[in-house]
């Protein structure tokens, strides 16, 4: 995890890539706000995009040179644009939705979820249009228009997909096969390394159907209390209170998207909490609607009791309080936004018992500590997840920490490892217990330096002194069996 404020100038290409990601995400969210205002109203859109802009988990992934932040932003804009088209039937909304859907497909394969969901929205709209007793010809005509609509949307997205990916110009069949093979293969095979989840290490990394609760649980850990409470208020508003039908339909569609996307990604064996990121901005908008509805309900309740309440005062209440609370939550984790965990679930203190911690945050501090050493450029260091977050900042030579079987079986790696100067152990490494024998030994040692973030020890630095691999001393422990057998033994 590398942050803009501490970015080394020597890696300008990576800075340019991450700047492009941030620029695209901000531009897409700006367009999405305009559609949210049209669908939900000005105040729910403003509160919703404050929640999105300061959602720690969403912010974290839109600052990385990675795909999930881009994918989530594209899917949000495409969904809102299509919902706006269904309401106002403006052709440009359909075109924008299709183009952005194509961009999401180019970004990452989960973007293809938009295809069946848009189809579901059209079926929903068709069911609202048709009434019992309609003539067969009228029904067929409506079905035909719906088919043409989905075909047009798919054509726009498909053309975007085709024009912006040169591989589709040369060998489209092979390109598509690789996409779907990779997606299905990763979903079925799972992780290559052990995974820590809910207090247990899964050695084969396969989070199958028995872990159906993985995404709902990780979502509760990653969202803020203000979003969670807003979702509950929105649910209450839909079930018990009379709400404007047009706005409630949009909110219900957004909630359905969040639910169905969670179900779909839960089917796969390979699971990461970031795979659920597309539902975060969508449900943030739902939560904002819940807060605004609650404020309006309180205003109306006071008005019925004879209290003189200014409309603007109560409409600004969720904007000021919820927005400020969300901003404070994000700022409290700066610059390591991935270190945020919902305090209602136990916060950072409880998170290591449930969640696999760390994307590399803290390894930059470990590198800077070693950079301050005399002759740092000549130091030899082993680190978890190398090359990557540590090697990016470290001025000396660094290598990836060997796994247990390599440490045990390969004498050359053993000599190289214990001949190094320092070892950096990361929190995720301790959770999955790799390499276990080395970690058991290090548990008895005192680290030279530790990196703490939000009350959690993220990294430890051990100096690999010569006494780690010095010649052992022996104690003879013979065993006599009567006067016949003598076993000669030695103990280390």
C-alpha positions in Angstrom: 0.0 0.0 0.0 1.7 3.2 -1.2 0.4 6.7 -0.6 0.7 9.8 -2.6 2.0 12.0 0.2 5.1 9.8 0.6 5.7 8.7 -2.9 9.3 8.6 -4.0 10.1 10.7 -7.1 12.1 7.9 -8.6 8.9 6.0 -9.5 7.2 8.6 -11.6 5.6 6.0 -13.9 3.7 4.4 -11.0 2.7 7.8 -9.8 1.3 8.6 -13.2 -0.6 5.3 -13.3 -2.2 5.9 -9.9 -2.9 9.5 -10.7 -4.8 8.3 -13.8 -6.8 5.9 -11.7 -7.8 8.7 -9.2 -8.6 11.1 -12.1 -10.9 8.6 -13.8 -12.6 7.6 -10.6 -13.3 11.2 -9.7 -14.6 12.0 -13.1 -16.9 8.9 -13.2 -18.2 9.7 -9.7 -18.9 13.3 -10.8 -21.1 12.0 -13.6 -22.7 9.4 -11.3 -23.7 12.2 -8.9 -25.7 13.9 -11.6 -27.7 10.8 -12.1 -28.1 10.1 -8.4 -29.5 13.6 -8.0 -32.1 12.9 -10.7 -33.1 9.5 -9.3 -33.0 10.2 -5.5 -33.1 13.9 -5.1 -30.4 16.5 -4.4 -30.0 16.0 -0.7 -29.8 12.2 -0.7 -27.3 12.4 -3.6 -25.2 14.9 -1.7 -25.2 12.8 1.5 -24.6 9.6 -0.5 -21.6 10.9 -2.3 -20.1 12.2 0.9 -20.5 8.7 2.3 -18.8 7.4 -0.9 -16.0 9.9 -1.0 -15.0 9.2 2.6 -15.8 5.5 2.7 -12.4 4.1 4.0 -12.6 0.8 2.1 -13.6 2.5 -1.1 -11.1 5.3 -0.8 -8.3 2.8 -0.2 -9.0 0.8 -3.3 -9.3 3.9 -5.5 -5.9 5.1 -4.5 -4.2 1.8 -5.4 -2.8 0.9 -8.9 -5.4 -1.8 -9.1 -8.7 -2.6 -10.8 -11.4 -2.9 -8.1 -11.9 0.9 -7.6 -12.2 1.5 -11.3 -14.6 -1.4 -11.7 -16.8 -0.3 -8.9 -17.0 3.3 -10.2 -17.9 2.2 -13.7 -20.6 -0.2 -12.5 -22.1 2.5 -10.4 -22.3 5.0 -13.2 -23.7 2.4 -15.7 -26.4 1.3 -13.2 -27.5 4.9 -12.4 -27.6 5.9 -16.0 -29.7 2.9 -17.0 -32.1 3.5 -14.1 -32.4 7.1 -15.2 -33.1 6.0 -18.8 -35.9 3.7 -17.5 -37.5 6.7 -15.8 -37.1 9.5 -18.4 -36.4 7.5 -21.7 -33.5 9.8 -22.7 -31.4 8.1 -25.4 -28.1 9.6 -24.2 -28.6 8.0 -20.8 -28.9 4.6 -22.5 -25.8 5.3 -24.6 -23.8 6.4 -21.5 -24.9 3.4 -19.6 -23.8 1.1 -22.4 -20.5 2.7 -23.0 -19.6 2.7 -19.3 -20.8 -0.9 -19.0 -18.3 -1.8 -21.8 -15.5 0.0 -19.8 -16.4 -2.1 -16.8 -16.2 -5.3 -18.9 -12.8 -4.2 -20.1 -11.6 -3.5 -16.5 -12.6 -6.8 -14.8 -14.8 -9.8 -15.5 -17.3 -9.1 -12.6 -18.5 -6.2 -14.7 -20.4 -8.7 -16.8 -22.9 -9.0 -13.9 -24.4 -5.8 -15.3 -25.8 -7.8 -18.2 -28.2 -10.1 -16.3 -29.0 -7.3 -13.8 -30.0 -4.9 -16.6 -32.1 -7.7 -18.0 -33.8 -8.1 -14.7 -34.6 -4.3 -14.5 -36.2 -4.5 -17.9 -38.3 -7.5 -16.9 -39.3 -5.5 -13.7 -40.2 -2.5 -15.8 -42.2 -4.7 -18.3 -44.1 -6.3 -15.4 -45.1 -2.8 -14.2 -46.3 -1.7 -17.6 -48.4 -4.8 -18.4 -51.8 -5.1 -16.7 -54.1 -8.1 -16.3 -56.4 -8.4 -19.3 -54.0 -6.8 -21.8 -54.3 -8.1 -25.3 -51.8 -10.5 -26.6 -50.7 -8.1 -29.3 -50.0 -5.4 -26.8 -48.0 -7.9 -24.6 -46.0 -9.0 -27.7 -45.3 -5.4 -28.7 -44.1 -4.6 -25.2 -41.9 -7.7 -25.1 -40.5 -6.7 -28.5 -39.6 -3.2 -27.4 -37.9 -4.6 -24.3 -35.9 -7.1 -26.5 -34.8 -4.2 -28.8 -33.8 -2.1 -25.7 -31.6 -4.8 -24.2 -30.1 -5.5 -27.6 -29.3 -1.9 -28.2 -27.7 -1.6 -24.7 -25.6 -4.7 -25.3 -24.6 -3.5 -28.8 -23.3 -0.2 -27.4 -21.4 -1.9 -24.6 -20.1 -4.5 -27.1 -18.8 -1.9 -29.5 -17.0 -0.1 -26.7 -15.5 -3.4 -25.6 -14.4 -4.2 -29.2 -13.0 -0.8 -30.1 -10.9 -0.3 -27.0 -9.3 -3.7 -26.8 -7.0 -4.4 -29.8 -6.9 -8.1 -29.0 -10.6 -8.2 -30.1 -9.5 -6.9 -33.5 -7.2 -9.8 -34.2 -8.5 -12.9 -32.4 -11.8 -12.2 -30.6 -12.7 -15.8 -29.9 -9.4 -16.5 -28.2 -9.6 -13.2 -26.2 -13.0 -14.0 -24.9 -12.1 -17.6 -24.1 -9.2 -16.4 -22.0 -11.5 -14.0 -20.1 -14.1 -16.5 -19.2 -11.6 -19.3 -18.6 -9.6 -17.1 -16.1 -12.8 -16.0 -14.4 -14.2 -19.6 -14.0 -10.8 -21.1 -13.2 -10.1 -18.6 -10.4 -13.6 -19.0 -9.0 -13.3 -22.8 -8.8 -9.7 -23.3 -7.9 -9.4 -20.8 -5.1 -6.2 -19.3 -3.6 -2.7 -20.6 -4.1 -1.7 -20.0 -0.5 -3.3 -20.5 2.9 -6.1 -18.1 3.9 -7.0 -16.8 7.3 -10.7 -16.2 8.0 -12.9 -16.2 11.1 -10.2 -17.4 13.4 -9.0 -20.4 11.3 -6.3 -21.0 8.7 -7.6 -22.7 5.5 -4.4 -24.4 4.3 -5.6 -25.1 0.7 -7.0 -21.6 0.4 -10.4 -22.9 -0.8 -13.2 -20.8 0.6 -16.0 -23.0 -0.8 -19.8 -22.9 -0.3 -19.4 -23.7 3.4 -18.1 -20.1 3.7 -21.2 -18.6 2.3 -21.2 -16.0 5.0 -17.7 -14.7 4.0 -18.9 -11.6 2.1 -21.7 -10.5 4.4 -19.3 -10.8 7.4 -16.5 -8.9 5.7 -18.9 -6.2 4.6 -20.0 -5.6 8.2 -16.4 -5.3 9.2 -15.5 -2.8 6.4 -18.5 -0.4 6.4 -18.9 2.5 8.8 -21.5 2.6 11.5 -23.2 5.5 9.8 -23.7 3.5 6.6 -25.0 0.5 8.5 -27.5 2.6 10.4 -28.5 4.4 7.2 -29.2 1.0 5.6 -31.4 0.0 8.5 -33.3 3.3 8.2 -33.8 2.8 4.4 -35.1 -0.7 5.0 -37.6 0.6 7.6 -38.6 3.4 5.2 -39.4 0.9 2.4 -41.3 -1.5 4.7 -43.3 0.7 7.0 -43.4 4.3 5.8 -45.0 5.9 2.8 -42.2 7.1 0.6 -42.2 8.7 -2.9 -42.7 5.8 -5.3 -40.2 7.0 -7.9 -37.4 7.4 -5.3 -38.3 4.2 -3.4 -38.2 2.2 -6.7 -34.6 3.5 -7.4 -33.6 2.6 -3.8 -35.1 -0.8 -4.1 -33.2 -1.4 -7.4 -29.9 -0.4 -5.7 -30.6 -2.7 -2.8 -31.4 -5.5 -5.2 -28.1 -4.9 -7.0 -26.2 -5.2 -3.7 -28.0 -8.4 -2.7 -27.7 -10.2 -6.0 -24.0 -9.2 -6.6 -23.2 -10.6 -3.1 -24.9 -13.9 -3.9 -23.1 -14.2 -7.3 -19.6 -13.5 -5.9 -20.3 -15.9 -3.0 -20.5 -18.8 -5.4 -16.8 -18.7 -6.2 -14.2 -20.5 -4.2 -11.7 -17.7 -4.4 -12.8 -14.9 -2.1 -11.3 -11.6 -1.2 -13.1 -8.8 0.6 -12.2 -6.4 -2.2 -14.2 -8.5 -4.7 -17.4 -7.1 -3.0 -16.3 -3.5 -3.6 -18.9 -2.7 -6.3 -21.7 -2.8 -3.8 -20.1 -0.3 -1.4 -20.9 2.9 -3.3 -24.3 1.5 -4.3 -25.3 0.8 -0.8 -23.8 4.1 0.4 -26.5 5.8 -1.7 -29.2 3.6 -0.1 -27.9 4.5 3.3 -28.0 8.2 2.4 -31.6 7.9 1.4 -32.4 6.2 4.7 -30.9 9.1 6.6 -32.8 11.7 4.6 -36.0 9.8 5.0 -35.5 9.6 8.7 -34.9 13.3 9.0 -38.0 14.1 7.0 -40.0 11.7 9.1 -38.8 13.5 12.3 -39.7 16.9 10.8 -43.2 15.7 9.9 -43.7 14.2 13.3 -42.8 17.5 15.0 -45.0 19.4 12.6 -48.0 17.3 13.6 -47.4 18.1 17.2 -47.6 21.8 16.5 -43.9 22.5 16.5 -42.7 25.1 14.0 -39.8 23.4 12.2 -37.9 24.9 9.4 -37.7 22.5 6.4 -34.1 23.4 5.6 -33.0 22.8 9.2 -34.1 19.1 9.2 -33.0 18.4 5.6 -29.5 19.7 6.4 -29.3 17.5 9.5 -28.2 14.3 7.9 -25.9 16.2 5.5 -24.0 17.9 8.3 -23.9 15.2 11.0 -23.6 12.0 8.9 -21.2 13.6 6.4 -18.9 14.9 9.2 -19.0 11.6 11.0 -18.0 9.8 7.8 -15.2 12.3 7.1 -13.9 11.9 10.7 -13.9 8.1 10.2 -11.8 8.3 7.1 -9.4 10.9 8.4 -8.8 8.8 11.5 -7.2 6.1 9.3 -5.2 8.4 7.1 -3.0 7.5 5.3 -3.6 3.7 5.7 -7.3 3.6 4.9 -7.2 -0.3 4.6 -6.5 -0.4 8.4 -10.1 0.6 9.1 -12.5 -1.9 10.7 -16.0 -1.3 11.9 -15.9 -0.4 15.7 -19.3 -1.9 16.1 -17.8 -5.3 15.2 -14.8 -4.8 17.5 -12.6 -2.5 15.5 -8.9 -3.0 14.9 -8.4 -4.8 18.2 -10.8 -7.7 17.2 -10.2 -7.7 13.5 -7.1 -10.0 13.5 -9.3 -12.7 15.0 -11.6 -12.6 12.0 -10.1 -10.9 9.0 -6.8 -11.4 7.1 -5.0 -8.2 7.8 -2.7 -6.2 5.6 -2.1 -5.1 2.0 1.4 -4.0 2.8 0.6 -0.9 4.9 3.4 -0.5 7.5 6.1 -2.1 5.3 7.0 1.4 4.1 7.7 2.4 7.7 9.9 -0.7 8.1 11.8 0.2 5.0 12.4 3.8 6.2 13.6 2.5 9.5 16.2 0.4 7.8 17.1 3.1 5.4 18.3 5.2 8.4 20.9 2.5 9.2 24.5 3.2 8.4 25.5 1.8 5.0 21.8 0.9 4.4 22.3 0.4 0.6 24.5 -2.6 1.4 22.1 -4.3 3.8 20.5 -7.7 2.9 16.9 -8.0 4.0 14.2 -10.7 3.7 10.6 -9.5 3.7 7.1 -10.7 3.3 5.5 -9.9 0.0 8.7 -9.0 -1.8 9.1 -7.5 -4.4 6.4 -5.1 -3.5 5.6 -2.6 -0.7 8.9 -3.1 1.1 11.3 -3.3 -1.8 9.7 -0.2 -3.3 10.9 2.0 -0.4 14.1 0.1 0.7 17.4 1.4 -0.7 19.3 -1.9 0.0 18.8 -5.4 -1.4 15.7 -7.4 -0.4 14.2 -10.8 -1.2 11.0 -12.6 -0.5 10.9 -14.6 2.7 11.2 -18.3 1.8 8.3 -20.7 2.6 8.8 -23.4 5.2 9.6 -26.2 2.8 12.3 -24.2 1.1 13.8 -23.3 4.4 13.8 -26.9 5.5 15.0 -28.6 2.3 17.3 -26.3 0.4 20.7 -25.7 2.0 21.6 -22.8 -0.3 18.4 -20.9 0.7 19.1 -21.6 4.3 22.7 -20.2 4.1 21.5 -17.2 2.1 18.6 -16.6 4.6 20.6 -16.7 7.8 23.5 -14.8 6.1 21.2 -11.8 5.7 21.2 -8.8 8.0 17.5 -8.3 8.8 14.2 -10.1 8.5 10.9 -8.2 8.3 7.9 -10.2 9.5 4.4 -9.0 8.5 1.1 -9.4 10.3 -0.5 -11.4 7.5 2.5 -13.8 7.6 1.8 -14.5 11.3 -1.9 -15.1 10.7 -1.3 -17.8 8.0 1.7 -19.2 9.9 4.3 -19.2 7.1 7.0 -20.4 7.7 5.7 -21.9 11.0 9.0 -23.2 12.4 10.7 -19.8 11.9 7.8 -17.9 13.5 7.8 -20.3 16.5 11.5 -19.5 17.0 11.0 -15.7 16.5 8.2 -15.7 19.1 11.0 -16.3 21.7 13.0 -13.3 20.4 12.7 -9.6 20.8 12.3 -7.6 17.6 14.6 -4.7 17.1 11.7 -2.5 15.8 7.9 -2.8 15.4 5.5 -0.9 13.2 2.1 -0.1 14.9 -0.9 1.2 13.0 -4.2 1.9 14.8 -3.2 -0.2 17.8 -2.1 -3.2 15.7 1.4 -4.5 15.3 1.7 -4.7 11.5 5.5 -5.5 11.1 8.4 -6.6 13.1 12.1 -6.2 12.2 14.5 -8.8 13.5 18.3 -8.6 13.2 19.7 -11.9 12.0 22.7 -12.2 14.4 25.3 -14.9 14.0 24.1 -16.7 17.1 20.9 -17.7 15.2 23.0 -20.3 13.3 26.1 -20.8 15.5 27.5 -24.3 16.3 25.2 -26.0 18.8 26.3 -27.5 22.0 25.6 -31.2 22.8 24.8 -33.1 25.9 25.3 -36.9 25.9 22.1 -38.8 27.0 22.9 -42.5 26.8 20.3 -45.1 27.6 21.1 -48.5 29.1 18.8 -51.5 28.8 20.0 -53.9 31.4 23.5 -55.3 30.7 22.8 -56.1 27.0 22.0 -52.9 25.1 23.4 -49.4 25.3 21.9 -46.6 23.1 24.3 -43.7 22.6 22.4 -40.4 22.3 22.9 -36.7 22.1 20.6 -33.8 22.9 21.0 -30.3 21.4 
